[in-house]
Structure formats: C-alpha cells, structure tokens
Amino acid sequence: MSTPPPSTLREPHSSRVPASRQAFVAVGLLVVVTAIAVLGSLATVPNVRGWYAEAEKVAWNPPGWVFGPAWSLLYLMIALAGFLLWRAGRTRALPPDHGLRTAYVAQLALNVLWTPVFFAGYPLIGATAWWIAMGVLLALIISVAVLIPLAARRSRTSAALLAPYLLWLLFAATLNAGIIALN
C-alpha cells in the first residue's frame, strides 16, 4: 500500500498561521484590553479627585501616578498572553481548550466590572459598592489563578506574563479591603 503524496494530506490545523491573521488577532486583543482600560478610566477619573481623594487609605497605598503605568503594562501583558495562547493553539495543532478560553474571557469580564463598581458605585450606593467590588475582585483573583496553570499547558510565556497580574490583583485586594476597613 502506498502513501499518498504529501500535497494531498490535510492537517486538522495548519502549523503556519498567516502573518495577517496573527496581526488581526493581536490588534483585536489590544483593542479589547484598551477598551477595558478606557471604560475603567471613565469610571475612575471623575471619582479619584472626589470621594477617593478624601477616603482614608492604607499606609502602603501607592501614589496615584503609579496606577496608570502599572495597569497599562498589565493590560499589555494580558493582551500578549492572550495572543500567545491563541497562537500556540494554532501553530502546535492543539485541540481547542474551552476551559482556557472561558477562564481568559472571565477574567476580562471581571476586570471590566471592578473599576466601575468600586469607583462609580460609591457615589450611587455608598460603601456597599466597596463590598461588591471586593467580591468582584476576589472572583477575578480566582479566575486568574485558574487561568495561569491552564495557560502554562499551552505557553509558559503566557503564564509568566499573567503572574504579575495576579500579584497586582492580590495587592489591589489589600487596597480595596483597606478602604472598607478604614472608611
């Protein structure tokens, strides 16, 4: 029995993803995380100089100028990790991992919720907003903690890119808890 010529064999996934497709996905992920950042800033900016400036904060609360660069870098890392995960699934002909995709999308959704709940929620419903935000933040921490080992199975680099995000979220939880405890 003879083997068919290589040109007639079909792989389930192409091992080469066209550069144009990679660029489209990379830009798409950057657009998504940029939209999350913009939505967050819309909720933050009017309140940072308002109630947040007057609120009692923990001693380790960084100066306000730290948050913009820190989150910008984290969002870039989140997008890059997402791109590397997407590309690993295509270039290594791996089967779809719906749990990985769900965890990635869940952390994005929870991320977009926290800032408006925490900052814009307070003027609307008072300190209850901080408690709700803490619940959202804890769910976000869990989703990223679940995401990292799932990501590591496909791309160790993507998991490494997500680790500082998890650490920052844990730090942010102490800041959120401090606002609750001190106010």
Secondary structure as GFF3:
##gff-version 3
##sequence-region A 1 183
A	DSSP	three_ten_helix	6	8	.	.	.	ID=ss1
A	DSSP	alpha_helix	19	48	.	.	.	ID=ss2
A	DSSP	alpha_helix	51	54	.	.	.	ID=ss3
A	DSSP	three_ten_helix	64	66	.	.	.	ID=ss4
A	DSSP	alpha_helix	67	91	.	.	.	ID=ss5
A	DSSP	alpha_helix	98	115	.	.	.	ID=ss6
A	DSSP	pi_helix	116	120	.	.	.	ID=ss7
A	DSSP	alpha_helix	121	125	.	.	.	ID=ss8
A	DSSP	alpha_helix	128	152	.	.	.	ID=ss9
A	DSSP	alpha_helix	156	182	.	.	.	ID=ss10
###
